[in-house]
Amino acid sequence: MAATATPPALDDSTTLIPKKLVHARPLFDRELVGRAVKASFGKLNPVTLYKNPVIFVVEVGAALTTGLLLRDTAVGRHGLGFQIQIALWLWFTVLFANFAEAMAEARGKAQADALRKTKTDTFAKRISGGGKTEIVAASKLRAGDVVLCEVGDIIPGDGEVIEGIATVDESVITGESAPVIRESGGDRSAVTGGTKVLSDQIKIRITSNPGETFLDRMIALVEGAERQKTPNEIALNILIAGLTLIFLAAVVTLQPFAIYSVRSVGVGTVPTIAALVSLLVCLIPTTIGGLLSAIGIAGMDRVMQHNVLAMSGKAVEASGDVDTLLLDKTGTITLGNRQAVEFIPVEGVTERELADAAQLSSLADETPEGRSIMVLAKEKYNLRGRELSQQEAHFVPFSAYTRMSGVDLDGHQLRKGATDAVMQFVRDLGGKVPAGFLEMSDRISRTGGTPLAVADGARLLGLVHLKDIVKGGMRERLAQLRAMGIRSVMITGDNPLTAAAIANESGVDDFLAQATPKDKLEYIRREQAQGRLVAMTGDGTNDAPALAQADVGVAMNTGTMAAKEAGNMVDLDSNPTKLLEIVAIGKQLLITRGALTTFSIMNDVSKYFAIIPAMFVTTYPALDKLNIMRLHSPQSAVLAAVIFNAVIIVALVPLALRGVKYRPQDAAGMLRRNLWIYGLGGFIAPFPCIWFIDRLLGLLHLA
């Protein structure tokens, strides 16, 4: 068929986007930083900021301090340097928190802008009810319309191929320059608007209305600003909002107590409103409050960098909590193509003779199995492919009817194929099947392999053992999942014996053999009924029910539209093993959020000991014994703490965007690592930093 011919070379005029959907950009790219800085000021709007209660409280405090500063300036008060610095650093705290979120959003918006540039209003050849073709704008197409696409045409919208076969350039979606085949029927009939037909012609039934195409959804979804908060994130927001209210109530009561103490004793001074606002800002969890949204948006961005489109932040987070992983055997656990691993001759035939015949019969066989026979014969016996054009060789191509292929050469009829087909070929030529031949064939089948018989005319020579090759490192990767408490289950249509052999070799925890769509769906429901989260991949319409039921359903972009609509993620590279990376990214998101939350809370705890004694020493002189860092004055202590509180947010932005390095280990190990590194580190860090800032302020005479 023409569709199988080599497609035309792609040059700059035909390649829509010769790069990945999401290409790696420097973390602090100048353009992204510029966008983020502008957005940081725009986010000062209280109508927007109130959704982040912690930073909203900081903004109210900054506004209050600024208002008091303006009042004092208007009445001509002197010595306002401390108030000016406090007001500035409180506003910086709000801006730095906005900057963290804006940086994460800027990366998503940059990706969306790149996708928007690919959208053009092309024209389509719509086929009317009478079979006539009319040229219409792609924006005029509606779901159900049928269009004709020929060589060089841009596919005008998402749809299903209903007639024909063609090679299609999908680089606009996947970033890969290699064309793919799209044909009617089966699991490779879905096409995406904006891709380009390179050969032949196809008829497509449009499945989406304008503004609802896959590309439109991609643009909307990569916009980080539109990301919905996940349940865990909402719960954490409620927690830190509760802590903020508690500290607000505590700080508000400090001034009345201070006034009462000073009046009773007659000694000391009452902390100013600016100092109390600063104390509140330092005690509430501003660090995690400023970084929380950025962590979630960055998690989706990391998924996109793997060319996976997540329909929501919930899907990314759920992947980090997965308990059961359903993996297709073919293409995920195994390489997907059977390979020759052994030549098994019958009695009276040498292994070299069998290998030579098998190789000759495979010279015109371009399948992966045929190529693997050539390689095995070369590796074991140094038999190399021969040039037979001068020897009047007649090649017999594989046929679904004969289930054999081979070559007629120098009076020899060399054939290889299905065991029963080759046996019948031998019998038809008057030959006999050697004793034990069927037992040899059955033994290969029982171990999960496929026997391929080889004959020279009426003489059976033996068998080639083909087997599914388990991907290198698969057992180790599944062991890592097991260490994280994730159970792996292989799904296959093979018989139970073959499935058991592959499962044992790969190291999966369980398998589901001869699986039907109903079996997959029921298995997922059983797992979920026991409180487990389930993830799976799929590409066919028959996978759609299971993908919709799974907590994390990753559909292949090469699959049907039904599969892509059912899943909550789409792998643009159509690589089933990507599910393992998605789980790791989800784990990384959860670990990053937990680590920075721990760091933030422990920061607050240490700041109690660092600044409260120095701040209230003039009110309660006995507290001087607790001023272990010997900070210069209440003013320098408060200002140093406020500066540290603001700067630490910016310092942690790279960690929030990149994520904490993920190492597969059990929950207990993760908790220990989290407490030792981010808990202890978060507690220790403020002491030397605040001490250094306090000394620097003293040297510069700023406090």
Buried (B, 14 or more C-beta within 10 A) or exposed (E): EEBEEEBBEBEEEBBBBBEBBBEEBEEEBEEBBEBBBEBBEEBBEEEEBEEBBBBBBBBBBBBBBBEBBEEBEEEEEEEBEBBBBBBBBBBBBBBBBBBBBBBBBBBBBBBBEBBEEBBEEBBBBBBEEEEEEEEBEBBEBEBEBBBBBEBEBBBBBBBBBEBBBBBBBBBBBBBBBEBBBBBBEEBBBBBBBBBBBBBBBBBBBBBBBBEEBBBBBBBEBBBBBEBEBBEBBEEBBEBBBEBBEEBBEEBEEBBEEBEEBBEEEEEBEBBBBBBBBBBBBBBBBBBBBBBBBBBBBBBBBBBBBBBBBBBBBBBBBBBBBBBBBBBBBBBBBBBBBBBBBBBBBBEEBEBBBBBBBBBBBBBBBEEBBBBBBBBBBBEBBEBEEEEBEEEEBEBBEBEEEBBBBBBBBEEBBBBBBBBEBBBBBBEEEEBEBBEEBBEBBEBBBEBBBBBBBBBBBBBBBBBBBBBBBBBEEBBEBBEBBBEBEBBBBBBBBBEEEBBBBBBEBBBBBEBBBEBEBEBBBBBBEEBBEEEBBBBBBBBBBBBBBBBBBBBBBBBBBBBBBBBBBBBBBBBBBBBBBBBBBBBBBBBBBBBBBBBBBBBBBBBBBBBEBBBBBBBBBBBBEEBEEBBEBEBBBBBBBBBBBBBBBBBBBBBBBEBBBEBBEBBBBEEEEBBEBBBEBBBEBBBEBBBEBBBEBBBBBBEEEBB
